[in-house]
Structure formats: C-alpha cells, structure tokens
Amino acid sequence: MKSIQSETLLKAIMLLLVVVSSLPSKMLSEPIQEPWRGLSSIKMENVMKHVEFFSSFESRMTGYPGFYKASEYIAKEFNKTLGN
C-alpha cells in the first residue's frame, strides 16, 4: 500500500517538474508590474465581514458542517464577483 502511494507521489512530482521546466524563463523572471494597483479596492469592513462569518463556525475541519458552509460561502462569493 505504501509503495503505491510513494509511486503516485513520485509521478506527481515528476509531472510538476516537467510542467515548470517547460515554462519560458522570461515568464518566471519578469517582475509583476504594479502589484499594489488592486489594493485600493480592498475595504477593511468587507474583510472583517468575511472574517466574522468564518469565525462564527465551530469548526471548518474537513467533513464537519462548518467546512461545507465555508465552501458554499466561498463559491457564492466567487460567483457574485464573477457575475454568475
């Protein structure tokens, strides 16, 4: 059983290395232009609204009700942002 997991992990790492090594080096070394540009759109009251929502759950551990509530909330927020 352990050797199957090790083999799967090794294959995943090798695939990741192939993908990363195929990226153009310019893409990896070029600095992000104006990374702070979007920061002005972040409002602290919105951040706190999300923090308070997530902290209201007893647990967000995988399989617990809070986990599912949190994942549904995140999906809803992404869809709202994307206009879906």
N, C-alpha and C positions, 0 to 999 in steps of 0.2 A: 504494500500500500504506500509506504513512504517513498519507494523508488519511483512510483508513478507520479507522485506529487513533485518530487525533485526533478523528474524528467520534464514535466509540464512547466515548471518554473524556469528551467534552463531554456526551453524552447521560447518562452515568453521573453526572456532577457535577450536571447539571440535575435528575435524579431525586432525588439526595440532598438538594439544596436544597429541593425540593418537600416531601419527607418531613419534614425537620427543621422547615421553616416551618409545617407543619400540626400540630406538637406543641403542646399547651397551654403557654402561657408559665409557668403555675404549676408545671408538671411540671419545667421546666428550671431554675427559680429556687429551688425548695424544697430546703432542706438535707437531707442524709441523716441520719436520726435514729440516734444511737448507732452510728457507723460502726465503732467499735472492739469492739463486742459479740462478734463472732465470733473475734477474735484470740486469745482464751484457749484456743480449741480447737486452735490450731496448735502442734504439738510439733516442736522443733528436730531431734530424732532422725529424725522422719518426713521432714522437709525434706531432711536430709542423705542419707537413703536414696535419695530421688529424684535428688538432685544427683549422687551417686556413680554411680547407674545410667546417667544421661545422659552423664556424663563418661567412661564406660567405652568408648563408641563411638569409632572412629577419626574418623568424620565423620557429621554429621547433615545434610549438604547434600542438597538435593532430588535424588532419583534414586539416591542411594547407599544401601547396605544399612542403615546406621545411621539414616537418615531413616525407613525403613519400620519398623524395630524400635522407634524412638521413637514413631511414630504409633500402632502397635499397643499399646504400653505405655500411652500416654495414654488410648486408647479403653478398654482393660481397666480402668484405674484409675477412669475416669468411670463405667463400668458397675458396678464394685464399689461405688462410693459411692452410686449410684442404686439399688442392689439388684437389678440385672439379671443 
